Every structure is written in structure tokens, then in C-alpha cells.
Amino acid sequence: MTAVRTPVLPEDRYGRSSDERADRKLKIVGSVLGVGLLALVGWFGYDYVAGQSVSGELIKFKRVSDTSVEVHLEVRKDRDAAGTCTLRSRSEDGAEVGRKDVRFEGPETRIDEVVTVRTTSSATSAELVGCTADGI
């Protein structure tokens, strides 16, 4: 039996092939774009977290009558921050029957408060729409 010999070219004798050059360029461009995307996501994430100096949580709610709902609200904020939290109450069919903006100021960093939201008809739910700090 005889073995078939394939000619082997010496490495680097004829330079890099165009495929190898294109692969290297694609790797570099992909790396730069990947690092840029990670930096952009990090920047947006930091901006979102750093900009939240007022946050709230609805602990519970209780329907007091056909025209009001009591909402137990807990707010956390920076010592020097002031802001507003918006509460909303809905009827059984999902229509909004009450809305209230509650303002928080002062040096406290944690505020626990029961707020009464007046409604136009019987409410079956209450929710915290969101909290915003002044100047944001």
C-alpha cells in the first residue's frame, strides 16, 4: 500500500489568506460592539437606579365604604428628597373610580402612612401607580 501525499505549503510563505483577514476584522468589530452594548446597558441601569430617590410599596388596602378606600402605603426616600406617589382605585369592571396624589416631604427616610382615596363608586382594588421625586 502506498500513501497519497498532499503537498503542504510552508506557513506564512504566501501571507495570510483574505478569509483569515476578514475573520480577524469581524472578531475585532464584534468585540468592540459587544463592549459598547455592555457599557450602554450598564449606563441605563445605573441611571435608572440612581434616579430613584423615592420609592413606594402598597402594603394593603381596605374598602371602607362605597365611596372610599383606605390604602396602607410605605415610602422610602433619601433624607433630603421630596416626591409624590400616585394611588389608583378600580371598580370590578376595571374602570378607574378614584385617584389620589400623595406628597411626601421632610427628613424621614421611611414613611408608613394610611391614606384615604375617595371613589366615585364601589371599588374592588387599589394600586400604587408610581412614585416620582421632585425634579425628575
C-alpha positions, -999 to 999 in steps of 0.1 A, spaced: 0 0 0 12 34 -8 1 66 9 -11 95 -10 9 126 -3 -7 160 -3 15 190 -8 19 211 23 26 248 18 50 264 42 32 286 67 35 324 62 52 319 28 24 335 9 9 357 36 -25 354 52 -55 345 31 -83 370 27 -106 348 48 -83 349 77 -80 388 75 -118 391 72 -123 367 102 -99 388 123 -117 421 114 -151 406 122 -138 394 156 -125 429 164 -157 447 152 -178 422 172 -157 427 203 -159 465 201 -197 464 195 -202 439 224 -182 461 248 -202 492 237 -235 474 242 -225 463 277 -215 498 285 -248 512 273 -268 487 293 -248 495 324 -253 532 319 -290 529 315 -292 506 345 -272 529 367 -292 559 356 -325 541 364 -313 530 399 -296 563 408 -326 584 397 -349 566 420 -347 586 452 -384 580 461 -400 545 460 -432 532 474 -450 500 482 -487 494 488 -489 471 518 -526 466 519 -559 483 512 -594 481 527 -627 492 513 -642 514 540 -674 523 521 -689 526 486 -671 560 483 -637 554 499 -608 531 502 -580 531 529 -546 524 515 -516 515 537 -486 529 519 -449 526 528 -425 551 512 -387 550 512 -368 581 501 -335 600 506 -333 623 536 -334 655 516 -358 642 489 -394 652 484 -418 635 460 -453 623 451 -469 589 450 -500 583 429 -526 558 441 -555 545 419 -587 526 428 -606 505 403 -641 490 402 -650 454 395 -652 460 357 -617 476 357 -628 512 354 -609 538 374 -631 551 402 -606 570 423 -571 586 421 -550 605 446 -516 620 446 -499 619 480 -470 643 487 -441 633 509 -416 658 524 -394 660 554 -362 644 567 -377 609 573 -363 582 551 -391 557 557 -427 568 559 -456 545 568 -490 561 562 -526 551 558 -542 573 530 -579 575 522 -588 575 485 -622 589 477 -641 570 449 -670 577 426 -684 542 431 -677 509 449 -640 500 445 -627 464 444 -589 472 442 -563 498 449 -529 501 434 -498 522 435 -493 537 401 -458 550 409 -437 574 429 -416 603 415 -391 626 431 -392 663 426 -370 675 398 -371 641 379 
